[in-house]
């Protein structure tokens, strides 16, 4: 007997409370030795494994837990949240289909299940769960905001606007809601929210993310009204708040990208089997659509989603999760120093097999699915190595257009480089060097899609894309209005309007203020290689 008491389960919890992780792990293993179906023990063990840097063991415990789930929505929810954390998408989906979810009558828990369903890109199901929660009386400002976002993703824009307005009556300084409301449509002198936003700016906590979001909203509405000088001041202020919070370090990022280039020479990347002819027996073919955020990836995704053989799966983190699983390295970034240290010892064929095992369900029986995570440009070469059958499409957009489009967006804690013009220019330069390296090391594996060509001659550019993917050309692929599938990106409202060229050269409204950015990007003014 130890100081933690006689019962191993109670002793394990006491050890955990005191952060004695090795002792807690030993005791929990003892619990499982006598009761292999003890779900709570497996969840706690998974957390310990993650804390001690063992991702594979954590995944194993959680997938085992899904095989012994009790008829208890609370436990199912806890396991599902843990599965999301480690990227076990297939097991998470199975978990969410447990009968306890269908029988759940706890509104707050149903809202949590809806968040989990959203993480899988299943937005219709997420909205259905939210509606069940609302029918049970669950209600607060956060819930209404989340529901408005789901309505927007599902194309119900008028309902989304009404839900946002009701959210703001409950939480008036909720900056994200004001920004989402501003983005839903073009504001007019007769119908805008500038007075309301001004009142909330006087009440919001200074230098908070709500403060930044309100300034982004103010910028959007002022720009819609043509008040460009005041719009720029609001945009500059909004970005300065986020930059102070996140403290992005361009030199660290550049060093990481340089180390990735050095580790991934052509010999390393090409030491993989040649692409085999695709067949139905091999499973669906992934189409990776990547590039900087706001470069047109959603437009290409929607074009492909109109094809009879393609399903749009959304922005997936599955490749990063499988890269980390193979490296046995918990973490959030796509690539970090630990991944680089272990890169040469990874089994890329296994990464590819596990990626497909986690994602094949998304194709819904069709031959292709689209994985549209812009940040995958960072690992495009590793994707090509792990998945020789994959199609890789890279969106190339004018440097000033894409950088300004990043600067005017609020990405939260993602894409921290985007909140400072110098950091933005440095990131763009590093991104271009990395893409040039992937092209040189993997000739012919990546198709560069020019955004300007896409929006000015969509039929021709869509034809190039379909040809590269090995897909037959079909009528109406460029008619984005007919694509009613949910879409969850920042441009989820705009993309339903169809393809247009209004986004070209929008930065010129602020040419004077953006002159330092323009000078920094001058070396990249020529179009990228095609």
Secondary structure, DSSP 8 states (H G I E B T S, - for coil): -BTTBS-HHHHHHHHHHTT-HHHHHHHHHHHHHH-TT-HHHHHHHHHHHHHTT-HHHHHHHHHHHHTT--S-HHHHHHHHHHHHHHT-HHHHHHHHTSHHHHT---HHHHHHHHHHHHHTT-HHHHHHHHHHHHHTT---HHHHHHHHHHHHHTT-HHHHHHHHHHHHHH-TT-HHHHHHHHHTS---SSS--HHHHHHHHTTS-TTSHHHHHHHHHHHHHHHHTT-HHHHHHHHHHHHHHHHHHH---HHHHHHHHHHHHHH--HHHHT-S-------GGG--EEEEEESSTTSSHHHHHHHHHTSTTEEE--S--HHHHHHHHHHT---SSSS-HHHHHHGGG--HHHHHHHHHHHHGGGGTTSSEEEE--GGGGGGHHHHHHH-TT-EEEEEE--HHHHHHHHHTS--TTS-GGGGSHHHHHHHHHHHHHHHHHHHHHTTTSEEEEEHHHHHHSHHHHHHHHHHHHT----TTTT-GGG--S---STTTTGGGG---STTTTGGGGGTTTTHHHHHHHGGG-S----
